[in-house]
């Protein structure tokens, strides 16, 4: 088979596979304006009540990430204005999603404190993460409502007598945890320009975002090219590679965000090859800016600049290929 035809068929195959895993969601412009005031996804969420899970996730790989789910109903979230808009949900408005706050590396003592906030007013400080891991469907629990919007990670929490001061030093790679390697992140990033799975649109009240269903934590070989201070953190433009030697470039100028005072904020240096454990997200402020003037999904526009990666720091374990923790110590070429 001629090479050009083979490449075309591969691209078509990728496009079909990606389109079958994408969904459209809507996000309140009022919520974005009141929570992304500086354009940064680092901010705070206040609510009248929340519902913490009883148990902290165990630590291994996949969803076993050492975090605690704290569910927040959309109706409990405090906003500027009357707060009447649905914050997020499917694009057709068929459901009103909640939000899940997730503090990482939760100790038994911290979990005991957090259990006391159930049903009480609370303020979470952290990173607004937008991603479809599959929590938009399936069983619903008070601690884990349907959602694609999280405050994750949370590095500050205040509720009544419970006060965990906002400290970026709470954000660090979980000991014993492994994220996915190049066998997972490479097709996601290289497929982005071909399938254009990240698109945005708007109407008067909402920003619409097309999300790909994808995995949670990844471990990226990167070289930072530019570092900027942002409120509460730093934002890095970095090149992403698929090999440990940082020779096989797969994506240029990915925005990497981390909390000020975190391990990652000290480890990231311009032109210094590194590895970062973290996860992908879509910045809703960027999505709203890019969507301006593109009314309705039929006029949606490709928005790769809205893609971000939140970094916890240098990973402690080799990357894995699957949630069964199969090792991926040698990234793909």
Helices and strands as residue ranges (DSSP letters): H 3-19, E 22-28, H 29-35, E 42-47, E 51-52, E 68-72, G 74-76, E 88-90, E 99-103, H 108-115, E 122-130, E 149-159, E 162-164, G 168-170, H 182-195, E 199-202, E 206-212, E 217-230, E 233-241, E 249-259, H 263-267, E 273-282, H 284-291, G 297-299, E 301-302, G 304-306, E 307-313
